[in-house]
Amino acid sequence: MKKSILFYPVFLPALLLLHSCRNDNAKNEIKDPSPYFKTFITGDEKNVLRDINFNLSADEIKKNETSKLYEETPDHLFYEFSFPTDSTAFSEYANIQYFFDENNQLDIITADIYMNDSIQENKLRNNLMDYYTYKYGSLQKDDNEQDVWKGTFTDKKTNQSYYYSVAIKKLEDDYGVSIEYVRE
């Protein structure tokens, strides 16, 4: 009887902590989300980004990605995502790039999101920081002082699990945020 009484106070919190490290409803946790966050971070949260997962071929990504394809090479797809226009004279957009390994499988995703001002940039960055913390757990700093989270995904074709990292940094010489997803 004593073993079962000790089980709940010791192991139940540990199980809850492990389960809380991955939140598949992280978007709903964001308080006062930026319109840029709501428009860009879409799709099923079990996927890596915008209904795209690693280990997809270029043809599979072209079927799923809804942005405008600007450039295609054997190991790279370059898309431009346009945010809805507002009253400003400058357009806000994101460049999304998909990079493929020697087996034509997606292994790196980058998204450079260009903003009009530092206020929108800070709000989007804070939303993304909160989102990734809700989704993946606590962040780490890498050697370049970038904010990094660790995630996992399961390849639906092979049912194999993979690890990946997500890093956020400020765009150089412009308002905006850069996000990089790398399969490990």
N, C-alpha and C positions, 0 to 999 in steps of 0.2 A: 504494500500500500504506500509506503514512503517513496518508492521509486516513481510512481505515477504522480504523486503530489509534487515532487521536484521537477518532473519533466516539463510541466506547463510553464512555471515561472522562468526556467532556464532556456529551454529550447524553443518555445513559441515565439518569444521576441526575436530570436536569431532567424527563425524561418520568415517572420514578417519583414525583417531587415533585408534578407536576401531577395524576397519577392518585390520589395519596394525599389530595388535598384533599377528595375526596368518597368517603366510606366507607359503602357500603350495608349493612354489618354492624356499625355503630357500637354497637348495643345489646350485642353480644357482647363489646365491648371494656371495658365498665363493670365494674370490680372491686367486689364487695360492693354490688350494687344495692339501693336502698331498695325495699321492697314497693310503695310508692306509684309509684315510677318504673316498675317492671315491669308494674304494673297499668294505668297511664295511657298510657305510650309503647308502643303496640301497632301491629300492621299492617305492611304492606310499607314498608320504609324509603325506597323510591323516591318515596313520596308525601310530602306536606308534613307532615301530622299525622293519625294514626289512620285511615289509608286515605282521607283527604280531600285533594284538590288544589284549587288555585285554578282559576278559570274554570268551576266547576260551578254549576249553578242550584240554587235552594232545593230543588226536587223531587229532584234527584240527591243532595243531601246528606241529605235525609230518608230516602232508600233505604239510605244507607251508615252513618249515625250510629246507634249502638246505645244511646246515653244517652237519658234521658227529656226529651222536648221540653216546655218550660215556656211559651214565648212565641214567637209568630210574627207578624211584620209584613212588608209587601212588601219591605223591604230588610234584614231581620234575622231570624236564628233564635237562640233562647236555649235551651241544653240544660243539664241538671244531670247530672254524672257522679258516681255514688256509689261510694266505695271499699268493699271488704268491711268489715263491722263488726269491731271488736276489743273488747278488754275496757274501753276507756275510756268515759266517760259521754257524750262529745261525738262527733258524727259528723264525718268528714273527707270532703270532697267537692270537686268542681271545677265551676265555671261555665264553660261553653264557649259562646262567641258567634261567630256567622258573620255577616259584613256583606257586602252585595252592592252593586255599582256600578249605574249607570244602565242598564246592559244586562242586569241580573239575573245577573251573574257574580260569584262569590265573589272578593273582593280583600283582606279582612282577617279574621284569626282571632285571637281572644283566649281565653286560658284562665287563670282565677284558681283556683289550687289552695290550698284552706284546710286547714291542719294544726292539730294539737292543741298542739304545743310547738315550741320553737326547735331542739331536737335533730333531730326529724324534718324540720323545715324546712331546716336546714343540710345534712342528708344528701341530701335531694331536690335542693336547689339545686346541690350539688357534683356529683351524678349528672348533672343536666341540663347543667351547664357542661362536664363531660367528654364527654358524649354529643354536644353540638353542636360541640365542638372536633374530636372524631373524625369527625363527619359532614361539617362544613363547613370545617374548618381553623381558623386562629387567629381570636380574637375582636378586636373593636375597641370603643372607648368612643365613644358618641355625645355630643351636646351636653348631654344630661341625665345623663351619667355612667352610663348603662345599658350592660350588656354586650350586644353586637350581633354577629351572624354574618351572612354573606351566602350565600344558596343559590340554586340554579337548579332549575327543574322544566320538563318538557316536556309540553305539553298533548297528550293522547292523541288528541283530535279533530282538531286542526289541525297537530300535529307541530311546533308552534312552541315555542321555549324562552323562558322568562321568568325574571326575577330577582326575588328577594324577600329580606327581612331578617327575622331572628328576634332578639327582644330579651327579656331576662330582668330582672326587678326584684322587689324585696321588696313584698309587699302592705302597704299603709298600715294601721296600727292593728290588725293581726291577724297571726297566724303563717301563713306561706304564701309562695307564689311566683306571680308573674304572668308569663305568656308572651304575646308578641304577634308574630304573623306578618303581614307586610304585603307584598303584591305591588307591585313597583315599575313 
